Amino acid sequence: MITLIEDTATRVLEHDPDSVVRYRLLRDVLKLAPGTPELQKARDNLKQSRCIQELASEQRADGGWGAFHSRSTRLEQKIASTEVGVERALALGLDASHPVLHNASSCILNIMQGVIAFPDAAEKNDRWKTGKRLFLASTLSLIHPAHPLLNSDRELWHVIARRTFQSGKYSEEDEIRAHAELTGATVKGSYLALNGRYQLNILGSIPGTLSRELEKALLAWIWEKPGGIGYLAVSLNREPPTQVGGLDRWLASLEMLARLFPTWVHFAQSSIDWIWQQRNPQGYWDFGPRPRALSCLPLSANWREKRNRFYDWTTRILILLRKFYAGSQPFGSQAAFY
């Protein structure tokens, strides 16, 4: 399957796609080594991307994009918050060395260290102190997963996860007790529950933080939980919603688990089978117009040309498929099944 994935990527590259598509296919699908002349040239050409230019133009002097977590629809800007700006930068192929993410990480660190204030209005509840730190730590972990300032956050959520799953399965009562002792926050039915996207970013930021058993228990719960990952709110144990917004969040959920947790391959086979079935006669993927809610797409500047939409969706899918098949291989006899 990896050969088919690489062949599809090569076919897209032969049609001179947008600079972001070219770079991400070379780096994340064909896996060219850092420093390879072709990959370096593609990286240099990212400065031509209108998407990256737009992202940089809206970044403020402090390194953020205005609000941090909340997303206001009243502002006349395309990047709704600093969280969105960081996620968008990563989707466009940028890394921590790029000025956009370097400045964004400086902004996050300045907020975490009290140099500048958290820009969003405070919530009037006992969750806000923990939640505010959670949003900051999660977003920093996307840029600098091993930053030492995150050690205490990783340990906190690791302890909460261990206590919540101490029976081998999720226990809401154990989770509530853990928070009562460790954070003082009311967790039931809130964004602090362990299936939240922010907690998962922290728990999976350094491989091996969770034991294999705890990781599998966590993923088994999320996979069967109605609504799946918090904030993405789409079930994973069935085919995705037909509306493009729901499908986008379903894909984002898979991408997140693939990035963070090696054992995701034990749960994802039926989802991967469904994805393969969606190829068009040309061997590409096209799931239609881009929803506005997430930051994953577009990669190309202009979707008025239908081929750009094909290439963007196909690039996103090929990266996910590559992670699945590469991740399946170390699991011994099970690799043949995958």
Helices and strands as residue ranges (DSSP letters): H 2-13, H 19-24, I 25-29, H 37-44, G 45-48, H 50-58, H 82-91, H 99-112, H 128-143, G 148-150, H 151-164, H 172-182, H 197-203, H 212-224, H 244-260, G 262-266, H 269-277, H 306-328, H 334-337
